[in-house]
Amino acid sequence: MDALAPLSFAIGIVVLLVGLIVNPLVIAPLGGAITLVAAAAWARGSGRAPSAEPVQPDATGEERFTRSRLLERATLGLGGLVALGVAVPVAGFAVLPSFLGQRRRPVDLGPIAAFPEGEYVVATFRADPQAGEISQRSAYVRNNGLVGDLPSFTIMSSRCTHVGCPTQPNGPLFPHQRRAERTSGGEVALVPAQPAGFGCPCHGSQFDNEGNRTAGPAPRALDRYEFSIRNGHLSLGRLYSVSTVDGTGAQAEIRSFALKGDGEPATGPESWLYPIDPPS
C-alpha cells in the first residue's frame, strides 16, 4: 500500500492543477483531498524503517536517515512546494475575478415612452462610450406593461449563445420608423420589429420570442439584461444567462443563472466542466 502513495500523490497534484482551470469548486478540491491523503500515507510509510535495510547508527551512536528515506522526504517536500507555487497563481486568476466582480455602468436606452407596450424594438447602443464603436451592442426590448405599479420589460441580448454571432429577428423590421434617442451614454437607435422568433445566421440556432432555444447548437436561451427605471428612462444593468423561460411577458418564469460564456450550458453535468466565469 505504501508503494502506491507516491503515485497517488502525483495523481492528486495533476487533478488539483487541472481542476483549478476546469472547475475550481468541484475538481480542484477533489485533487487537493487526494494529494493530502496520499501525502499523509507517504509520510507515515516513510517514517517506518524497512526491515531489509535497518537504520545504521553513525559514529556518535545516533541514528541517521537512510538515503531512500531522505529522498522520499525531499521529493514530498519539493512536490508540495511546486504544487503550491503553481496552484496559488492559477487559483488567483481563475477564482478571484468571480468574487471581486467588475463594475458596469448602466446604459440609458431613453424614455420608456419610446417602447410601445407589447411590441419589440431593436435597440442599438454602445455599452462603453469611452471604448467607442467596438462596444456597440443590440438588444431586443419589449414593454410588457405594468405589473402592479411597476413597469415590466423583456430585454434580451441579440448575441447567440453558441459562439456569440449576432442574431436577427425572424420577421419584418421597420427601419423607416427608426428613432434616435440622445442619452447620457450617446445615441441609441430604436427600430420597431415584429419577430416570430430570432435566428442566428452563423450556425442556424433558433430562438422563440421569449428567447428559448428551439433548434441548432446553442446550449441555452438568449441572455437577458437586468433593467431599472431612472427618471422615466429605461436603463440596462448586468447581463445574466437563462436556461429556459416558461410563460410569456410579465408572467414568464425565468430560470436564471450568472452570465455564462459562449457555448457554455447553464444546467446539466456538462456545465460543471467549465471554469467559473467572471461577472460582466
Secondary structure, DSSP 8 states (H G I E B T S, - for coil): -TTHHHHHHHHHHHHHHHHHHH-TTTHHHHHHHHHHHHHHHHHHHHTS--TTS---B-TTS-B---HHHHHHHHHHHHHHHHHHHHHHHHHHHHHHHHHH------EEEEEGGGS-BT-EEEEEEES-TTTGGGGEEEEEEEEEEEETTEEEEEEEESB-TTT--B-EESS-B-GGG-EEEEETTEEEEEEEE--SSEE-TTT--EE-TT--EEESS--S---EEEEEEETTEEEEEEEEEEEEEES-GGG-EEEEES---TT--SSSGGGGGS------
